[in-house]
Amino acid sequence: MMTEGEVQVNGLSDLGYRAFLLRCWQEATGGHDDEPVWRFGLVQAGHEGSGRGFASLEALMAFLHEELGSVPPAQPK
């Protein structure tokens, strides 16, 4: 059963579904001993201005863990 304000996306409710655009790029320097380092950008689809940047894979994963850990468990139909 859907609650007020909940939206269906391809049969999935917005409370149990997230879509992100992930951008990954490598900077020539910035890591230990100026080695190349990966950087990440994440934007949640459908949420203007939701972009976030991450200086490491660990920071990106910590954000996703926190973001998705706050999603209530899906209810059986």
PyMOL commands that set and color helices and strands:
alter all, ss='L'
color gray80, all
select helices_A, chain A and resi 14-16+32-34+57-69
alter helices_A, ss='H'
color red, helices_A
select strands_A, chain A and resi 8-9+12-13+20-27+37-44+52-54
alter strands_A, ss='S'
color yellow, strands_A
deselect
rebuild
show_as cartoon
